[in-house]
Amino acid sequence: MNEALKNILNRNSPRELAKPYPSKKEMEKIYQAALRAPDHAWQRPSRFIQVTGKGLEKLSSIFINYAKENIEGVSEAILQKYKEAPFRAPMIIILISEIKVHPKVPEIEQMLSTAAAAENILLALNALNYAGMWRTGVFALNEKISKYLGLEDNQKVIGYLYVGTATGKQKKIPEMDTSEFVTEWI
């Protein structure tokens, strides 16, 4: 089987991530792969914030402050969960779409381009023997979190990639019956 196809078919989101995470040189290649995502009219909407080390503490504080100020009746247990969330991986890549007004490229298409860039990152990580998982939840796809991250008004967080080396028991990749998902017009 072709190595590229094998990489796609074997990619999985692990339950646990630990060090090591990709080096600066490896991340340069990974971001180059991300920027090969489909991009109508060369809008180049994808932006990334790479978070490691003390940056994880900063992100943890942002999550807590956001929750306290924007989630009515948030419990201490939920605040603790949000505080610990960034530490589930040694690296987090915040996925951002920088939306530009364009007569032929709507906002959603620019966000989908960033989603494709995210998948390219996940595939590149897998090819380099690292792993990642995509997280969204309350800290994605809302305008308020952008302010906490210091983003511009036209920048939207579409998700977070948790990155590292897969540890622990790996999830079994199920066999999929494509006929359940594909309709053929012949």
Disulfide bonds with the S-S distance in Angstrom:
none
